[in-house]
Amino acid sequence: MTVQSLAREKRSRRHIRAPLLPQKYDQSDCHDSVSGAVFNLSTTIVGAGIMALPATIKVLGLIPGIVMILLAALLTEYSIGVLLRFGRAGYAVSPKVATANSYFGVVAEAFGGTGRMLSQVLIVSNNLGMLVVYMIIIGDVLSGTSSDGTHHPGVLEGWFGQQWWTRRSFILLLTTLFVFSPLISLKRLDSLSYTSALSVALAVVFVVITAAVAVLKLIDGSVGMPRLLPEINDQASFWKLFSTVPVLVTAYICHYNIFPIENELKDPTKMKSIVRTSLVMCSTVYVATSFFGFLLFGDDTLDDILANFDTDLELPHSALINDIVRVSYAVHLMMVFPIVFFSLRLNFDGLLFPHSGPISFDGRRFFSLTVVLMGVTFLGANYVPSIWDAFQFTGATATVSIGFIFPAAIALRDIYGIATKKDRILSWIMILLAVSSSTVALSSDIYSMFKEDDSPAI
């Protein structure tokens, strides 16, 4: 029995009404911009995760930490490969529906309408949480923030003092109107290739500055070589090692944008090399950032290493270096924002209107959903003081499910009969790793929250 006949038989038994194609262009409409696709995918990957990886190295130690970063990249490549293979098999069966051209479409083929809805809910919650975090970080960098009774001035406040136009809400409003709004109004991902290239370049700038500062301080003897292995002093420090897995998965999450990027290529067979190039580029940035960041700040490395650049580096022009790092990273996040928003809008539309035509062809629906989602993100960034705990929770649930659990489950379900023995082994490893690490991470976070609530006031 052929793949096509097998798939038709299984689909007829499930009686699933497949959603219409969300975004697919005629071949004459497609752009063969491989470099643009690489930058768009790399920008999807390198978001806020780059700032948490040095703290992950602090927990794991230098050698295990770098090994885990590279292992996460390899598992990400495999999970994306599963999605692409099963997507192409589905497209060979029914090219007029979205079974091959969207993340939720591939999930729907394997697990029906319930699986499709669950995948869309997870992507929407993951992306919306990420975008709110991005805006909060941008606000903290430019306008400042207050925590534990201490005010940390933003870049603009440091330059011009406290003014009405340096307030957080006003800065975020200007950013929304003049930066985000034009970019999120674009209906094709390849239109964002230049801003994505700028985003990747700014990430490299951050790495170069961090490396230069670390090497200078290593030469003058003010920092030593970083710890190579983790410090396991008690049971709590052992279980904390598992809490790094959701951070590593979050650092590489890009699966929801794989099909929108592929759909705009003239030659979809190039997608595999695009994925590999992006992962190599991003892994290099991650390893360099983690190594030099941990080398520079050691055990004082904070959960968000950007906060370490709010202190005196004990170098000439330290304040200028800090400002360059913070401003470049804020602009980097501004360029990442529309890439993540694109998939948020696409999946939210698919959740609300699963059987409607492509959103890019319906101007009223496109505009309405864009305004609603941007409004919710803006309000969240202004009225939620800090959502890092919620972001960690999302990383241990939605992100792990999108990156590991769903692709592995699709391979194990194998409705087209194309999975190999290697696929089944790796899929079980990914599921066990994802479920166990997420359970430990969530338990650790919940325990820490209750422990803080029960601690006596001083």
C-alpha positions in Angstrom: 0.0 0.0 0.0 1.4 3.4 -1.0 1.8 6.3 1.4 -1.0 8.2 -0.4 -3.5 5.3 -0.1 -2.6 4.6 3.5 -3.1 8.3 4.4 -6.5 8.5 2.6 -7.7 5.4 4.4 -6.6 6.7 7.8 -8.1 10.1 7.1 -11.4 8.6 6.1 -11.6 6.7 9.3 -10.9 9.8 11.4 -13.5 11.9 9.5 -11.6 15.1 10.0 -12.5 18.2 8.2 -9.1 19.7 7.4 -8.7 23.5 7.8 -8.2 25.5 4.7 -4.7 26.5 3.7 -3.5 29.4 5.9 -0.7 30.7 3.8 0.4 29.3 0.4 1.4 31.2 -2.7 1.4 30.3 -6.3 4.9 29.3 -7.6 5.1 32.6 -9.5 4.5 34.5 -6.3 7.2 32.8 -4.3 10.6 34.4 -3.6 13.7 32.3 -3.8 15.4 34.3 -1.0 17.4 31.7 0.9 19.4 34.3 2.8 16.2 36.0 3.8 14.8 32.7 5.0 18.0 32.0 7.0 17.8 35.4 8.7 14.0 35.1 9.4 14.5 31.7 11.0 17.6 32.8 12.9 15.7 35.8 14.3 12.8 33.5 15.4 15.4 31.5 17.3 17.5 34.2 18.9 15.1 36.2 21.1 15.2 36.7 24.8 16.7 33.2 25.3 20.2 34.5 24.6 20.1 36.4 27.9 19.2 33.4 30.0 21.8 31.0 28.7 24.8 32.3 30.7 22.8 31.6 33.9 22.1 28.2 32.6 25.9 27.6 32.2 26.3 28.8 35.8 24.0 26.0 36.9 25.4 23.3 34.7 29.0 24.3 34.6 30.9 25.2 31.4 31.5 21.8 29.9 28.0 20.2 30.5 26.4 23.5 29.7 28.0 23.8 26.2 27.2 20.1 25.5 23.6 20.7 26.4 23.4 23.7 24.2 24.7 21.7 21.2 22.5 18.7 22.1 19.4 21.0 22.2 20.4 22.2 18.7 20.6 18.6 17.4 17.3 17.6 18.8 15.7 20.8 17.4 17.1 19.9 14.0 15.6 16.5 14.3 12.2 17.6 15.5 12.0 20.2 12.6 13.0 17.5 10.2 10.1 15.3 11.5 7.6 18.2 10.9 8.9 18.8 7.4 8.9 15.1 6.4 5.3 14.5 7.6 4.2 17.8 6.2 5.4 16.9 2.7 3.8 13.5 3.0 0.5 15.2 3.8 0.9 17.6 1.0 1.4 14.7 -1.5 -1.9 13.3 -0.3 -4.0 16.5 -0.3 -2.2 19.7 -1.6 -5.3 21.9 -1.4 -5.6 21.8 2.4 -3.3 23.0 5.2 -2.2 19.5 6.3 1.3 20.1 4.8 1.7 23.9 5.2 1.3 24.7 8.8 2.4 23.3 12.2 -1.2 22.9 13.4 -2.1 21.2 10.1 0.5 18.5 10.5 -0.7 18.0 14.1 -4.3 17.8 12.9 -3.4 15.0 10.4 -2.0 12.9 13.3 -4.4 13.8 16.1 -7.5 15.3 14.6 -9.2 18.5 15.5 -8.5 18.3 19.2 -4.8 18.0 18.5 -5.0 21.0 16.1 -6.7 23.2 18.6 -4.3 22.2 21.4 -1.3 23.0 19.3 -2.8 26.4 18.3 -3.6 27.3 21.9 0.0 26.4 23.0 1.5 28.5 20.2 -0.7 31.4 20.9 0.0 31.3 24.6 3.8 30.8 24.0 4.1 33.6 21.5 1.9 36.1 23.4 3.9 35.5 26.5 7.2 36.0 24.6 6.0 39.2 23.0 4.9 40.7 26.4 8.3 39.7 27.8 10.0 41.4 24.9 8.1 44.7 25.5 8.8 44.6 29.2 12.5 44.2 28.5 12.4 47.1 26.0 10.6 49.2 28.6 13.1 48.2 31.3 16.1 49.0 29.1 14.9 52.4 27.8 12.7 53.7 30.7 14.1 51.8 33.7 12.5 49.6 36.3 12.0 49.3 40.0 12.5 46.1 42.0 12.9 45.4 45.7 12.5 49.1 46.4 15.5 50.0 44.1 15.1 52.0 41.0 17.2 51.0 38.0 17.3 53.9 35.6 16.8 53.2 31.9 19.1 54.4 29.1 17.0 57.5 28.2 16.6 58.5 31.9 20.4 58.2 32.3 20.9 60.5 29.2 18.2 63.1 29.8 17.0 62.6 33.4 13.4 61.9 34.5 11.1 63.5 31.9 7.5 62.9 31.1 8.5 61.5 27.7 10.9 59.0 29.2 8.1 57.2 31.1 7.6 53.6 30.3 4.1 53.8 28.9 5.0 56.7 26.6 8.1 55.0 25.3 6.2 51.7 24.6 3.4 53.7 22.9 5.9 55.3 20.6 7.6 52.0 19.9 4.3 50.4 19.1 3.1 53.1 16.8 6.4 53.8 14.9 8.3 50.5 15.0 5.9 47.6 15.7 2.8 48.7 13.7 4.5 49.1 10.3 6.4 45.8 10.7 3.5 43.7 11.9 1.3 45.1 9.0 3.4 43.2 6.5 1.7 40.1 5.2 4.7 38.1 4.1 7.7 36.9 6.2 10.2 37.6 3.4 9.3 41.3 3.7 11.0 41.1 7.1 14.3 39.7 5.9 16.2 43.0 6.2 15.0 43.7 9.7 15.8 40.1 10.6 19.4 40.6 9.2 19.7 43.6 11.4 18.5 41.6 14.4 21.1 38.9 13.9 23.8 41.5 13.4 22.8 43.2 16.7 23.0 39.8 18.5 26.5 39.4 17.1 27.4 42.9 18.4 26.3 41.8 21.8 28.5 38.7 21.6 31.5 40.7 20.3 31.3 43.3 23.1 30.8 40.7 25.8 33.8 38.7 24.5 36.0 41.8 24.2 35.2 42.9 27.8 35.7 39.4 29.1 39.1 39.0 27.4 40.3 42.4 28.6 39.4 41.5 32.2 41.0 38.1 31.9 44.2 39.7 30.7 44.3 42.1 33.6 43.6 39.3 36.0 40.3 40.6 37.4 38.4 37.5 36.3 39.4 33.8 36.4 38.5 30.8 34.3 34.9 29.8 34.8 33.8 26.7 36.7 33.8 23.6 34.4 31.4 21.4 36.3 28.2 22.0 38.3 28.3 22.4 42.1 26.0 19.7 43.6 25.9 20.3 47.3 22.5 18.9 48.2 19.4 17.4 46.7 18.0 20.8 45.8 21.1 21.7 43.7 20.8 18.4 41.9 17.1 18.9 40.9 17.9 22.4 39.8 20.0 21.0 37.0 16.7 19.8 35.3 15.2 23.2 35.4 17.7 24.3 32.7 16.0 22.1 30.0 13.0 24.4 29.4 15.4 27.3 29.1 17.4 25.4 26.5 14.3 24.4 24.6 13.0 28.0 24.7 16.3 29.2 23.3 15.7 27.2 20.1 12.0 27.3 19.7 11.1 28.3 16.1 8.9 25.4 14.9 5.8 27.5 14.4 7.6 29.6 11.7 9.0 26.7 9.8 6.1 26.2 7.4 5.4 30.0 6.8 9.0 30.4 5.8 9.0 27.2 3.6 5.7 28.3 1.9 7.4 31.4 0.5 10.3 29.5 -1.1 10.3 28.7 -4.8 12.3 25.5 -4.0 11.0 24.0 -0.7 13.8 21.4 -0.8 16.2 24.1 0.4 14.4 24.3 3.7 16.6 21.6 5.3 19.8 23.4 4.5 18.2 26.7 5.7 17.3 25.1 9.0 20.8 23.7 9.4 22.5 27.0 8.5 20.3 28.9 11.0 20.9 26.4 13.8 24.7 26.5 13.2 24.7 30.3 13.3 22.5 30.5 16.4 24.4 27.7 18.2 27.6 29.6 17.6 26.1 32.8 19.1 24.7 30.9 22.0 27.9 29.1 22.9 30.0 32.3 22.6 27.5 34.3 24.7 27.3 31.6 27.4 31.1 31.2 27.6 32.1 34.8 27.6 29.1 35.9 29.7 29.9 33.3 32.4 33.6 34.1 32.1 32.9 37.8 32.7 30.5 37.6 35.6 31.1 34.1 37.0 28.8 33.1 39.9 27.4 36.6 39.9 25.8 36.0 36.5 22.1 36.9 36.9 19.1 35.1 35.4 19.0 37.9 32.8 22.6 38.7 32.0 21.4 42.1 30.6 21.0 43.1 34.3 24.7 42.6 34.8 25.4 45.4 32.3 23.7 47.8 34.8 26.8 47.9 36.9 30.4 49.3 36.7 32.5 47.0 34.5 35.6 48.6 36.0 36.8 49.5 32.5 37.3 52.8 30.8 34.0 54.1 29.3 32.1 51.4 31.2 28.9 53.5 31.1 29.1 53.8 27.3 29.7 50.1 26.9 26.7 49.3 29.1 24.5 51.7 27.1 25.7 50.2 23.7 24.9 46.7 25.0 21.5 47.6 26.3 20.4 49.7 23.4 21.5 47.2 20.8 19.7 44.4 22.6 16.5 46.5 22.8 16.6 47.2 19.1 17.3 43.5 18.5 14.1 42.6 20.3 12.2 45.2 18.3 13.3 43.4 15.2 12.4 40.0 16.6 8.9 41.1 17.6 7.2 41.1 14.2 8.6 37.6 13.4 7.0 36.1 16.5 3.9 38.2 16.0 3.4 36.8 12.5 2.9 33.3 13.8 0.9 34.5 16.7 -1.6 36.1 14.4 -1.7 33.1 12.0 -2.4 30.6 14.7 -4.9 32.8 16.5 -6.8 33.2 13.2 -6.7 29.5 12.7 -8.1 29.0 16.2 -11.0 31.4 15.7 -11.6 30.8 11.9 -10.4 27.2 11.2 -12.3 26.9 7.9 -12.0 30.4 6.5 -9.7 31.5 3.7 -6.1 32.7 4.2 -6.0 35.7 6.5 -3.6 37.5 4.2 -6.4 37.7 1.6 -9.0 39.1 4.1 -8.0 42.7 4.9 -10.7 43.2 7.5 -9.8 40.1 9.4 -6.1 40.8 9.2 -6.5 44.3 10.5 -8.9 43.4 13.3 -6.8 40.5 14.7 -3.6 42.6 14.4 -5.1 45.4 16.4 -6.5 43.1 19.1 -3.3 41.1 19.6 -1.1 44.2 19.6 -3.5 45.9 22.1 -3.4 42.9 24.4 0.4 42.8 24.2 0.7 46.5 24.9 -1.6 46.3 27.9 0.3 43.3 29.3 3.7 45.0 29.0 2.3 48.1 30.8 0.3 46.6 33.6 2.2 43.4 34.4 5.3 44.4 36.4 7.2 41.2 35.8 6.2 37.9 34.2 9.4 36.0 34.3 7.8 33.4 36.6 4.9 33.0 34.1 7.4 32.9 31.2 9.3 30.1 32.9 6.0 28.2 33.4 5.2 28.7 29.7 8.6 27.5 28.8 8.2 24.3 30.8 4.7 23.6 29.2 3.8 25.2 25.9 7.4 25.6 24.6 8.5 22.1 25.4 5.3 20.7 23.9 5.8 22.7 20.6 9.5 21.9 20.3 9.7 18.3 21.5 6.5 16.5 22.5 4.3 17.2 19.4 7.0 16.4 16.8 7.9 13.2 18.7 4.3 12.2 19.0 3.7 12.7 15.3 6.6 10.4 14.5 5.3 7.8 16.9 1.8 8.0 15.5 3.3 7.6 11.9 0.0 7.9 9.9 2.0 7.8 6.6 4.2 4.8 7.5 7.4 6.7 6.9 9.0 6.7 10.4 12.1 4.7 10.9 13.4 2.8 13.9 15.7 5.7 14.6 12.7 8.1 14.6 11.0 6.0 17.2 14.0 5.8 19.5 14.7 9.5 19.3 11.0 10.4 19.7 10.8 8.4 22.9 14.0 10.0 24.2 12.6 13.5 23.4 9.3 12.8 25.1 10.9 11.3 28.3 13.4 14.2 28.5 10.7 16.8 27.9 8.2 15.4 30.4 10.7 14.6 33.1 12.5 17.9 33.0 9.3 19.9 32.7 7.8 18.1 35.7 10.9 18.8 37.8 11.2 22.4 36.6 7.5 23.1 37.4 7.8 21.4 40.8 10.9 23.4 41.6 9.2 26.7 40.6 6.1 26.0 42.5 8.1 25.0 45.6 10.2 28.2 45.4 7.1 30.3 45.2 5.5 28.7 48.3 8.8 28.9 50.1 9.0 32.6 49.4 5.4 33.1 50.6 6.1 31.1 53.8 9.4 32.9 54.6 9.1 35.3 57.6 9.1 39.0 57.0 12.1 40.9 58.1 
